Amino acid sequence: MIHVKALPGTPLSFMTMSQITEELAERLKSIKMQELMCPSLPLGVQILSSANHQAMAVALASGLDFIRAEGFVFSHVADEGLLNACAGDLLRYRKQIGAEHVHIFTDIKKKHSSHALTSDVSIEETARAAEFFRQTGSSSQEVLLEGFPAVKIPVLIGSGVTCKNVEDYIEANAMIIGSHFKKDGYWANAVDPERVKNFMRKIKNLR
């Protein structure tokens, strides 16, 4: 995963565009090396916030395998404001640009958001709605615990997994690990190789 630094003219920006692109190029070289070593490793993209159509276009142009989409089914309120469902529009757009081979992973009841608007819609119902639109996977700890039997699509854990609780989610099809792999477990820090090794060692033992 590559996080692009704040762009010039935006809050918290401290790098020029040239510096950002140079850093991005170095990270892309690393990803290209991984692709050469593991040619079957799927690669994807997510563009925040909720720029799902743009991500689909980038995936097609770059030959990527999937996108991660926010707000696929049902609305929620995030710090960016109200995010509405996009499943129909996104799937029509994917068809129109000839990108039907690009898979969609979507968040279910995503974190950092209020779901009061859909408090009467269960996680199982939300997951089934996503499955109805034939997306590829969903990411939520709660889906695995409450809705895993309700859907036949792959279920990913999108946040909150650590060495201490990974055994609770070992039945998931995949896990998205971010903060736990960073130095001191803080999201803004660099990746700590030892934390990654310890986690993968535990996964190997559990399986």
MDAnalysis code that builds the backbone (N, CA, C; Angstrom):
import MDAnalysis as mda
import numpy as np

u = mda.Universe.empty(621, n_residues=207, atom_resindex=np.repeat(np.arange(207), 3), trajectory=True)
u.add_TopologyAttr("name", ["N", "CA", "C"] * 207)
u.add_TopologyAttr("resid", np.arange(1, 208))
u.add_TopologyAttr("resname", ["MET", "ILE", "HIS", "VAL", "LYS", "ALA", "LEU", "PRO", "GLY", "THR", "PRO", "LEU", "SER", "PHE", "MET", "THR", "MET", "SER", "GLN", "ILE", "THR", "GLU", "GLU", "LEU", "ALA", "GLU", "ARG", "LEU", "LYS", "SER", "ILE", "LYS", "MET", "GLN", "GLU", "LEU", "MET", "CYS", "PRO", "SER", "LEU", "PRO", "LEU", "GLY", "VAL", "GLN", "ILE", "LEU", "SER", "SER", "ALA", "ASN", "HIS", "GLN", "ALA", "MET", "ALA", "VAL", "ALA", "LEU", "ALA", "SER", "GLY", "LEU", "ASP", "PHE", "ILE", "ARG", "ALA", "GLU", "GLY", "PHE", "VAL", "PHE", "SER", "HIS", "VAL", "ALA", "ASP", "GLU", "GLY", "LEU", "LEU", "ASN", "ALA", "CYS", "ALA", "GLY", "ASP", "LEU", "LEU", "ARG", "TYR", "ARG", "LYS", "GLN", "ILE", "GLY", "ALA", "GLU", "HIS", "VAL", "HIS", "ILE", "PHE", "THR", "ASP", "ILE", "LYS", "LYS", "LYS", "HIS", "SER", "SER", "HIS", "ALA", "LEU", "THR", "SER", "ASP", "VAL", "SER", "ILE", "GLU", "GLU", "THR", "ALA", "ARG", "ALA", "ALA", "GLU", "PHE", "PHE", "ARG", "GLN", "THR", "GLY", "SER", "SER", "SER", "GLN", "GLU", "VAL", "LEU", "LEU", "GLU", "GLY", "PHE", "PRO", "ALA", "VAL", "LYS", "ILE", "PRO", "VAL", "LEU", "ILE", "GLY", "SER", "GLY", "VAL", "THR", "CYS", "LYS", "ASN", "VAL", "GLU", "ASP", "TYR", "ILE", "GLU", "ALA", "ASN", "ALA", "MET", "ILE", "ILE", "GLY", "SER", "HIS", "PHE", "LYS", "LYS", "ASP", "GLY", "TYR", "TRP", "ALA", "ASN", "ALA", "VAL", "ASP", "PRO", "GLU", "ARG", "VAL", "LYS", "ASN", "PHE", "MET", "ARG", "LYS", "ILE", "LYS", "ASN", "LEU", "ARG"])
u.atoms.positions = np.array([
    [0.840, -1.187, 0.000],
    [0.000, 0.000, 0.000],
    [0.881, 1.245, 0.000],
    [0.540, 2.212, -0.831],
    [1.286, 3.466, -0.899],
    [0.379, 4.605, -0.459],
    [0.812, 5.346, 0.539],
    [0.092, 6.539, 0.964],
    [0.800, 7.752, 0.379],
    [0.107, 8.503, -0.453],
    [0.685, 9.709, -1.044],
    [0.621, 10.835, -0.018],
    [1.715, 11.574, 0.127],
    [1.765, 12.678, 1.085],
    [0.805, 13.799, 0.663],
    [0.478, 14.659, 1.629],
    [-0.430, 15.778, 1.356],
    [0.100, 16.622, 0.202],
    [-0.782, 16.945, -0.739],
    [-0.373, 17.684, -1.929],
    [-0.160, 19.161, -1.615],
    [0.699, 19.838, -2.388],
    [0.945, 21.270, -2.165],
    [-0.357, 22.068, -2.181],
    [-0.474, 22.990, -1.228],
    [-1.669, 23.821, -1.143],
    [-2.740, 23.251, -0.241],
    [-2.520, 22.035, 0.276],
    [-3.492, 21.420, 1.176],
    [-2.954, 21.446, 2.603],
    [-3.841, 21.313, 3.604],
    [-3.381, 21.295, 4.997],
    [-2.360, 20.179, 5.227],
    [-1.385, 20.448, 6.078],
    [-0.324, 19.506, 6.457],
    [0.676, 19.245, 5.336],
    [0.572, 19.981, 4.231],
    [1.527, 19.806, 3.139],
    [2.877, 20.409, 3.518],
    [3.951, 19.644, 3.290],
    [5.290, 20.161, 3.582],
    [6.294, 19.773, 2.499],
    [5.812, 19.133, 1.424],
    [6.691, 18.707, 0.343],
    [6.248, 19.343, -0.970],
    [7.212, 19.569, -1.861],
    [6.867, 20.046, -3.194],
    [6.335, 18.872, -4.015],
    [5.699, 19.179, -5.141],
    [5.169, 18.118, -5.993],
    [6.301, 17.243, -6.520],
    [7.447, 17.844, -6.813],
    [8.595, 17.073, -7.302],
    [9.080, 16.084, -6.246],
    [9.118, 16.533, -4.995],
    [9.547, 15.644, -3.913],
    [8.564, 14.492, -3.725],
    [7.280, 14.807, -3.846],
    [6.254, 13.770, -3.688],
    [6.373, 12.722, -4.790],
    [6.536, 13.180, -6.036],
    [6.621, 12.236, -7.152],
    [7.904, 11.412, -7.085],
    [9.001, 12.015, -6.608],
    [10.244, 11.256, -6.456],
    [10.084, 10.152, -5.417],
    [9.455, 10.494, -4.294],
    [9.226, 9.497, -3.249],
    [8.288, 8.408, -3.744],
    [7.261, 8.815, -4.485],
    [6.303, 7.856, -5.032],
    [6.983, 6.907, -6.009],
    [7.882, 7.444, -6.832],
    [8.589, 6.620, -7.811],
    [9.429, 5.550, -7.118],
    [10.073, 5.920, -6.008],
    [10.885, 4.955, -5.265],
    [10.021, 3.838, -4.693],
    [8.858, 4.201, -4.179],
    [7.963, 3.186, -3.614],
    [7.398, 2.285, -4.709],
    [7.121, 2.868, -5.865],
    [6.607, 2.071, -6.980],
    [7.657, 1.080, -7.479],
    [8.927, 1.474, -7.411],
    [9.998, 0.550, -7.784],
    [9.975, -0.673, -6.874],
    [9.742, -0.424, -5.584],
    [9.678, -1.520, -4.619],
    [8.525, -2.460, -4.944],
    [7.372, -1.877, -5.292],
    [6.208, -2.693, -5.646],
    [6.476, -3.476, -6.925],
    [7.162, -2.846, -7.883],
    [7.484, -3.533, -9.139],
    [8.388, -4.728, -8.875],
    [9.326, -4.578, -7.940],
    [10.201, -5.690, -7.587],
    [9.389, -6.829, -6.972],
    [8.422, -6.482, -6.119],
    [7.560, -7.504, -5.526],
    [6.772, -8.234, -6.607],
    [6.323, -7.477, -7.611],
    [5.551, -8.078, -8.694],
    [6.412, -9.047, -9.500],
    [7.685, -8.689, -9.702],
    [8.587, -9.560, -10.444],
    [8.874, -10.839, -9.665],
    [9.000, -10.696, -8.329],
    [9.281, -11.862, -7.493],
    [8.036, -12.716, -7.280],
    [6.865, -12.072, -7.253],
    [5.591, -12.780, -7.038],
    [4.611, -12.352, -8.125],
    [4.782, -12.852, -9.350],
    [3.954, -12.384, -10.472],
    [2.466, -12.653, -10.298],
    [2.107, -13.595, -9.422],
    [0.687, -13.894, -9.225],
    [0.068, -13.061, -8.105],
    [0.855, -12.177, -7.489],
    [0.360, -11.358, -6.383],
    [-0.581, -10.280, -6.914],
    [-1.862, -10.289, -6.497],
    [-2.802, -9.263, -6.976],
    [-2.417, -7.879, -6.453],
    [-2.581, -6.877, -7.292],
    [-2.301, -5.497, -6.905],
    [-3.550, -4.652, -7.148],
    [-3.800, -3.712, -6.242],
    [-4.992, -2.883, -6.382],
    [-4.750, -1.459, -5.943],
    [-5.827, -0.666, -5.965],
    [-5.712, 0.749, -5.635],
    [-6.974, 1.220, -4.926],
    [-6.806, 2.173, -4.021],
    [-7.923, 2.897, -3.425],
    [-7.569, 4.373, -3.444],
    [-8.512, 5.207, -3.856],
    [-8.294, 6.653, -3.861],
    [-9.309, 7.285, -2.919],
    [-8.805, 7.989, -1.914],
    [-9.663, 8.638, -0.929],
    [-9.983, 10.061, -1.371],
    [-11.116, 10.609, -0.956],
    [-12.098, 9.905, -0.167],
    [-13.257, 9.497, -1.056],
    [-13.542, 8.205, -1.071],
    [-14.651, 7.649, -1.828],
    [-14.571, 7.959, -3.320],
    [-13.343, 8.072, -3.836],
    [-13.164, 8.337, -5.273],
    [-13.132, 7.005, -6.017],
    [-14.241, 6.308, -5.977],
    [-14.286, 4.939, -6.491],
    [-14.234, 4.871, -8.021],
    [-14.912, 5.807, -8.683],
    [-14.851, 5.832, -10.146],
    [-13.419, 6.122, -10.615],
    [-12.784, 7.077, -9.946],
    [-11.409, 7.420, -10.309],
    [-10.472, 6.238, -10.085],
    [-10.693, 5.516, -8.981],
    [-9.864, 4.345, -8.701],
    [-10.047, 3.280, -9.780],
    [-11.278, 3.109, -10.240],
    [-11.543, 2.126, -11.292],
    [-10.805, 2.502, -12.577],
    [-10.806, 3.789, -12.910],
    [-10.100, 4.251, -14.107],
    [-8.596, 4.027, -13.973],
    [-8.056, 4.323, -12.802],
    [-6.625, 4.123, -12.559],
    [-6.273, 2.638, -12.644],
    [-7.124, 1.792, -12.070],
    [-6.870, 0.348, -12.099],
    [-6.824, -0.169, -13.533],
    [-7.763, 0.290, -14.351],
    [-7.786, -0.139, -15.747],
    [-6.546, 0.344, -16.492],
    [-6.216, 1.624, -16.318],
    [-5.080, 2.206, -17.036],
    [-3.752, 1.604, -16.590],
    [-3.684, 1.155, -15.330],
    [-2.427, 0.657, -14.771],
    [-2.321, -0.862, -14.788],
    [-3.367, -1.532, -15.253],
    [-3.329, -2.985, -15.294],
    [-3.426, -3.628, -13.922],
    [-4.143, -2.977, -13.003],
    [-4.285, -3.512, -11.654],
    [-5.454, -4.494, -11.578],
    [-5.505, -5.231, -10.469],
    [-6.467, -6.325, -10.353],
    [-7.748, -5.958, -9.612],
    [-7.677, -4.975, -8.715],
    [-8.857, -4.664, -7.904],
    [-8.805, -3.232, -7.407],
    [-9.965, -2.763, -6.915],
    [-10.017, -1.503, -6.184],
    [-10.661, -1.777, -4.829],
    [-10.404, -0.901, -3.875],
    [-11.126, -0.923, -2.606],
    [-12.052, 0.283, -2.611],
    [-13.347, 0.023, -2.426],
    [-14.351, 1.075, -2.566],
    [-15.033, 1.380, -1.241],
    [-15.195, 2.663, -0.972],
    [-15.982, 3.104, 0.181],
    [-17.421, 3.348, -0.256],
    [-18.353, 3.204, 0.665],
    [-19.733, 3.584, 0.391],
    [-20.358, 2.832, -0.763],
    [-20.083, 1.550, -0.876],
    [-20.610, 0.768, -1.995],
    [-22.116, 0.569, -1.853],
    [-22.543, 0.153, -0.678],
    [-23.978, 0.005, -0.407],
    [-24.326, 0.720, 0.902],
    [-25.471, 1.355, 0.926],
    [-25.985, 2.109, 2.072],
    [-25.119, 3.340, 2.378],
    [-25.781, 4.380, 2.861],
    [-25.096, 5.634, 3.171],
    [-24.505, 5.605, 4.574],
    [-23.505, 6.442, 4.789],
    [-22.980, 6.659, 6.134],
    [-22.388, 8.063, 6.199],
    [-22.172, 8.530, 7.413],
    [-21.624, 9.867, 7.612],
    [-20.188, 9.736, 8.094],
    [-19.268, 10.306, 7.341],
    [-17.851, 10.285, 7.693],
    [-17.392, 11.708, 7.986],
    [-16.114, 11.863, 8.343],
    [-15.628, 13.214, 8.615],
    [-15.634, 14.075, 7.356],
    [-15.689, 13.432, 6.173],
    [-15.770, 14.198, 4.924],
    [-17.190, 14.654, 4.630],
    [-18.159, 14.104, 5.370],
    [-19.562, 14.422, 5.123],
    [-20.354, 13.166, 4.822],
    [-21.498, 13.339, 4.169],
    [-22.374, 12.214, 3.846],
    [-21.868, 11.490, 2.602],
    [-21.639, 10.187, 2.739],
    [-21.210, 9.366, 1.610],
    [-22.348, 8.424, 1.243],
    [-22.816, 8.528, 0.015],
    [-23.944, 7.723, -0.433],
    [-23.493, 6.500, -1.223],
    [-24.372, 5.512, -1.285],
    [-24.066, 4.270, -1.991],
    [-23.785, 4.535, -3.467],
    [-22.866, 3.746, -4.030],
    [-22.458, 3.977, -5.419],
    [-22.482, 2.708, -6.258],
    [-22.999, 1.606, -5.719],
    [-22.867, 0.308, -6.388],
    [-23.348, 0.335, -7.837],
    [-24.565, 0.802, -8.054],
    [-25.113, 0.806, -9.407],
    [-24.291, 1.645, -10.367],
    [-23.999, 2.877, -9.967],
    [-23.224, 3.780, -10.826],
    [-21.828, 3.226, -11.096],
    [-21.193, 2.681, -10.058],
    [-19.829, 2.183, -10.214],
    [-19.778, 0.971, -11.138],
    [-20.730, 0.062, -10.988],
    [-20.732, -1.127, -11.841],
    [-21.060, -0.782, -13.290],
    [-21.943, 0.202, -13.494],
    [-22.225, 0.646, -14.867],
    [-20.991, 1.294, -15.480],
    [-20.291, 2.097, -14.681],
    [-19.069, 2.744, -15.168],
    [-18.008, 1.703, -15.507],
    [-17.862, 0.699, -14.646],
    [-16.891, -0.369, -14.910],
    [-17.191, -1.049, -16.241],
    [-18.468, -1.290, -16.512],
    [-18.881, -1.908, -17.775],
    [-18.569, -0.993, -18.953],
    [-18.878, 0.289, -18.803],
    [-18.708, 1.246, -19.896],
    [-17.257, 1.401, -20.328],
    [-16.326, 1.321, -19.371],
    [-14.915, 1.531, -19.723],
    [-14.185, 0.210, -19.993],
    [-14.917, -0.895, -19.966],
    [-14.305, -2.185, -20.265],
    [-13.401, -2.703, -19.167],
    [-13.816, -2.487, -17.916],
    [-12.975, -2.890, -16.785],
    [-13.639, -3.961, -15.927],
    [-14.465, -4.794, -16.530],
    [-15.197, -5.784, -15.742],
    [-14.298, -6.837, -15.102],
    [-13.055, -6.916, -15.561],
    [-12.110, -7.851, -14.949],
    [-11.522, -7.294, -13.652],
    [-11.745, -6.009, -13.376],
    [-11.234, -5.387, -12.148],
    [-12.205, -5.683, -11.007],
    [-11.734, -6.373, -9.992],
    [-12.584, -6.745, -8.864],
    [-12.786, -5.558, -7.918],
    [-13.837, -5.658, -7.109],
    [-14.151, -4.602, -6.149],
    [-14.199, -5.189, -4.742],
    [-13.344, -4.672, -3.873],
    [-13.438, -4.957, -2.445],
    [-14.077, -3.735, -1.800],
    [-15.084, -3.955, -0.978],
    [-15.781, -2.807, -0.416],
    [-15.913, -2.903, 1.093],
    [-15.884, -1.759, 1.741],
    [-16.038, -1.710, 3.190],
    [-17.500, -1.895, 3.583],
    [-17.715, -2.641, 4.650],
    [-19.046, -2.835, 5.223],
    [-19.058, -2.188, 6.606],
    [-19.966, -1.229, 6.809],
    [-20.027, -0.524, 8.095],
    [-18.628, -0.042, 8.488],
    [-18.029, 0.748, 7.616],
    [-16.620, 1.115, 7.766],
    [-16.347, 1.924, 9.029],
    [-15.092, 1.860, 9.457],
    [-14.676, 2.577, 10.662],
    [-14.600, 4.079, 10.393],
    [-14.370, 4.842, 11.447],
    [-14.270, 6.304, 11.375],
    [-15.529, 6.931, 10.790],
    [-16.665, 6.277, 10.969],
    [-17.913, 6.777, 10.396],
    [-19.072, 6.524, 11.349],
    [-20.132, 7.312, 11.168],
    [-21.368, 7.092, 11.909],
    [-22.342, 6.319, 11.028],
    [-22.962, 5.304, 11.614],
    [-23.924, 4.494, 10.874],
    [-25.318, 4.606, 11.481],
    [-25.574, 5.747, 12.142],
    [-26.890, 5.963, 12.741],
    [-27.986, 5.961, 11.678],
    [-27.653, 6.442, 10.472],
    [-28.638, 6.481, 9.387],
    [-29.153, 5.087, 9.034],
    [-28.304, 4.098, 9.222],
    [-28.680, 2.731, 8.846],
    [-28.650, 1.809, 10.065],
    [-28.973, 2.363, 11.222],
    [-28.925, 1.563, 12.446],
    [-29.941, 0.425, 12.437],
    [-30.979, 0.549, 11.593],
    [-31.977, -0.519, 11.501],
    [-31.618, -1.546, 10.430],
    [-30.448, -1.386, 9.818],
    [-29.969, -2.344, 8.821],
    [-28.819, -3.129, 9.441],
    [-28.984, -4.422, 9.574],
    [-27.966, -5.245, 10.234],
    [-26.732, -5.406, 9.353],
    [-25.668, -5.868, 9.975],
    [-24.446, -6.145, 9.226],
    [-24.696, -7.244, 8.196],
    [-25.492, -8.241, 8.583],
    [-25.803, -9.315, 7.648],
    [-26.521, -8.780, 6.411],
    [-27.499, -7.880, 6.623],
    [-28.234, -7.305, 5.494],
    [-27.314, -6.469, 4.614],
    [-26.415, -5.730, 5.247],
    [-25.475, -4.906, 4.486],
    [-24.561, -5.781, 3.642],
    [-24.062, -6.855, 4.240],
    [-23.188, -7.769, 3.507],
    [-23.929, -8.431, 2.349],
    [-25.190, -8.806, 2.589],
    [-25.973, -9.433, 1.513],
    [-26.218, -8.446, 0.370],
    [-26.428, -7.177, 0.715],
    [-26.635, -6.166, -0.324],
    [-25.384, -6.030, -1.187],
    [-24.222, -6.042, -0.537],
    [-22.968, -5.968, -1.293],
    [-22.803, -7.199, -2.173],
    [-23.163, -8.350, -1.637],
    [-23.068, -9.594, -2.405],
    [-24.012, -9.565, -3.607],
    [-25.189, -8.974, -3.434],
    [-26.162, -8.879, -4.520],
    [-25.563, -8.168, -5.727],
    [-24.733, -7.154, -5.457],
    [-24.109, -6.404, -6.544],
    [-22.834, -7.078, -7.048],
    [-22.567, -8.280, -6.533],
    [-21.482, -9.118, -7.039],
    [-20.108, -8.503, -6.846],
    [-19.929, -7.757, -5.755],
    [-18.577, -7.306, -5.492],
    [-17.774, -8.441, -4.896],
    [-16.478, -8.261, -4.765],
    [-15.588, -9.371, -4.476],
    [-15.424, -9.657, -2.998],
    [-15.453, -8.655, -2.160],
    [-15.225, -8.924, -0.748],
    [-15.716, -7.795, 0.116],
    [-15.704, -8.006, 1.404],
    [-16.131, -6.960, 2.323],
    [-15.177, -6.919, 3.495],
    [-15.024, -5.750, 4.103],
    [-14.030, -5.638, 5.162],
    [-14.634, -5.066, 6.427],
    [-14.709, -5.884, 7.433],
    [-15.203, -5.466, 8.734],
    [-15.001, -6.600, 9.715],
    [-14.543, -6.276, 10.916],
    [-14.415, -7.316, 11.931],
    [-15.782, -7.887, 12.269],
    [-16.787, -7.008, 12.353],
    [-18.110, -7.449, 12.761],
    [-18.742, -8.393, 11.746],
    [-18.440, -8.188, 10.452],
    [-19.020, -9.065, 9.439],
    [-18.591, -10.500, 9.678],
    [-17.324, -10.685, 10.028],
    [-16.845, -12.046, 10.254],
    [-17.549, -12.667, 11.449],
    [-17.722, -11.877, 12.502],
    [-18.317, -12.408, 13.719],
    [-19.820, -12.619, 13.587],
    [-20.503, -11.701, 12.869],
    [-21.959, -11.748, 12.818],
    [-22.513, -12.166, 11.461],
    [-21.788, -11.836, 10.385],
    [-22.373, -12.045, 9.072],
    [-21.642, -13.016, 8.173],
    [-20.559, -13.613, 8.651],
    [-19.771, -14.507, 7.804],
    [-20.611, -15.621, 7.194],
    [-21.492, -16.266, 7.990],
    [-22.304, -17.338, 7.394],
    [-23.352, -16.821, 6.413],
    [-23.599, -15.508, 6.416],
    [-24.693, -14.954, 5.619],
    [-24.319, -14.748, 4.156],
    [-23.032, -14.733, 3.834],
    [-22.607, -14.449, 2.467],
    [-21.633, -15.511, 1.971],
    [-21.562, -15.628, 0.654],
    [-20.654, -16.596, 0.043],
    [-19.449, -15.922, -0.601],
    [-19.433, -14.593, -0.581],
    [-18.290, -13.867, -1.117],
    [-17.159, -13.869, -0.089],
    [-15.920, -13.618, -0.517],
    [-14.812, -13.538, 0.438],
    [-15.034, -12.421, 1.451],
    [-14.650, -12.671, 2.686],
    [-14.760, -11.672, 3.749],
    [-13.360, -11.342, 4.254],
    [-13.024, -10.054, 4.221],
    [-11.731, -9.582, 4.692],
    [-11.923, -8.803, 5.985],
    [-10.925, -8.838, 6.847],
    [-10.932, -7.999, 8.037],
    [-10.165, -6.734, 7.694],
    [-10.847, -5.599, 7.762],
    [-10.269, -4.364, 7.247],
    [-9.519, -3.525, 8.249],
    [-9.607, -3.853, 9.536],
    [-8.958, -2.991, 10.519],
    [-8.953, -3.655, 11.886],
    [-7.975, -3.275, 12.706],
    [-7.991, -3.658, 14.109],
    [-7.339, -4.975, 14.461],
    [-6.799, -5.695, 13.481],
    [-6.183, -6.987, 13.780],
    [-4.764, -6.777, 14.307],
    [-4.437, -7.477, 15.397],
    [-3.105, -7.423, 15.996],
    [-2.658, -8.839, 16.341],
    [-1.436, -8.961, 16.814],
    [-0.942, -10.269, 17.248],
    [-1.778, -10.822, 18.399],
    [-2.355, -9.935, 19.188],
    [-3.098, -10.367, 20.369],
    [-4.482, -10.924, 20.038],
    [-5.065, -10.499, 18.902],
    [-6.433, -10.950, 18.619],
    [-6.583, -11.678, 17.288],
    [-5.488, -11.910, 16.579],
    [-5.581, -12.481, 15.238],
    [-6.264, -13.845, 15.226],
    [-6.123, -14.606, 16.312],
    [-6.759, -15.928, 16.331],
    [-8.282, -15.832, 16.276],
    [-8.837, -14.678, 16.679],
    [-10.288, -14.499, 16.628],
    [-10.799, -14.343, 15.197],
    [-9.898, -14.012, 14.270],
    [-10.307, -13.711, 12.896],
    [-9.623, -14.601, 11.869],
    [-9.084, -15.715, 12.326],
    [-8.296, -16.566, 11.441],
    [-9.145, -17.187, 10.336],
    [-10.476, -17.219, 10.513],
    [-11.344, -17.785, 9.482],
    [-11.573, -16.831, 8.312],
    [-11.151, -15.590, 8.448],
    [-11.331, -14.624, 7.363],
    [-10.551, -15.061, 6.133],
    [-11.019, -14.623, 4.966],
    [-10.323, -14.949, 3.725],
    [-9.024, -14.170, 3.580],
    [-8.969, -13.006, 4.208],
    [-7.747, -12.194, 4.187],
    [-7.862, -11.121, 5.261],
    [-6.748, -10.470, 5.552],
    [-6.723, -9.391, 6.535],
    [-5.955, -8.208, 5.960],
    [-6.445, -7.018, 6.243],
    [-5.751, -5.795, 5.842],
    [-5.093, -5.233, 7.097],
    [-3.773, -5.266, 7.138],
    [-3.035, -4.838, 8.326],
    [-2.337, -3.515, 8.031],
    [-2.583, -2.525, 8.863],
    [-1.950, -1.222, 8.675],
    [-1.177, -0.798, 9.902],
    [-1.881, -0.208, 10.856],
    [-1.237, 0.378, 12.035],
    [-0.386, -0.623, 12.814],
    [-0.850, -1.855, 12.928],
    [-0.120, -2.839, 13.736],
    [1.272, -3.117, 13.185],
    [1.464, -2.931, 11.889],
    [2.769, -3.176, 11.282],
    [3.702, -1.966, 11.388],
    [3.188, -0.838, 11.844],
    [4.003, 0.364, 11.928],
    [4.759, 0.419, 13.257],
    [5.827, 1.185, 13.303],
    [6.618, 1.335, 14.519],
    [5.733, 1.830, 15.660],
    [5.789, 1.127, 16.787],
    [4.987, 1.431, 17.980],
    [3.488, 1.302, 17.724],
    [3.106, 0.693, 16.605],
    [1.695, 0.509, 16.301],
    [0.969, 1.786, 15.946],
    [1.728, 2.820, 15.544],
    [1.123, 4.116, 15.209],
    [1.068, 4.277, 13.696],
    [-0.109, 4.581, 13.173],
    [-0.365, 4.551, 11.735],
    [0.559, 5.435, 10.904],
    [1.025, 6.552, 11.463],
    [1.818, 7.500, 10.680],
    [3.299, 7.119, 10.611],
    [3.722, 6.154, 11.412],
    [5.128, 5.749, 11.418],
    [5.451, 4.812, 10.261],
    [6.744, 4.576, 10.084],
    [7.194, 3.655, 9.039],
    [6.919, 2.211, 9.461],
    [6.907, 1.317, 8.488],
    [6.696, -0.104, 8.771],
    [7.862, -0.643, 9.591],
    [7.540, -1.420, 10.613],
    [8.536, -2.044, 11.477],
    [8.676, -3.511, 11.059],
    [9.771, -3.887, 10.402],
    [9.933, -5.263, 9.908],
    [9.768, -6.324, 10.993],
    [10.199, -6.027, 12.211],
    [10.090, -7.012, 13.287],
    [8.638, -7.283, 13.658],
    [7.820, -6.240, 13.652],
    [6.397, -6.429, 13.950],
    [5.741, -7.286, 12.866],
    [6.147, -7.070, 11.613],
    [5.611, -7.866, 10.508],
    [6.026, -9.330, 10.656],
    [7.307, -9.558, 10.965],
    [7.810, -10.927, 11.120],
    [7.105, -11.648, 12.262],
    [6.924, -10.961, 13.385],
    [6.262, -11.578, 14.536],
    [4.822, -11.959, 14.204],
    [4.151, -11.068, 13.479],
    [2.758, -11.334, 13.105],
    [2.668, -12.541, 12.177],
    [3.509, -12.562, 11.154],
    [3.457, -13.654, 10.183],
    [3.883, -14.976, 10.815],
    [4.774, -14.907, 11.802],
    [5.165, -16.118, 12.520],
    [3.964, -16.697, 13.268],
    [3.175, -15.810, 13.870],
    [1.997, -16.278, 14.596],
    [0.957, -16.842, 13.633],
    [0.770, -16.195, 12.488],
    [-0.165, -16.696, 11.473],
    [0.232, -18.102, 11.038],
    [1.522, -18.295, 10.811],
    [2.014, -19.608, 10.375],
    [1.718, -20.670, 11.424],
    [1.893, -20.321, 12.686],
    [1.628, -21.274, 13.766],
    [0.146, -21.600, 13.881],
    [-0.710, -20.591, 13.662],
    [-2.154, -20.803, 13.766],
    [-2.686, -21.677, 12.640],
    [-2.047, -21.596, 11.486],
    [-2.521, -22.352, 10.334],
    [-1.845, -23.707, 10.212],
])
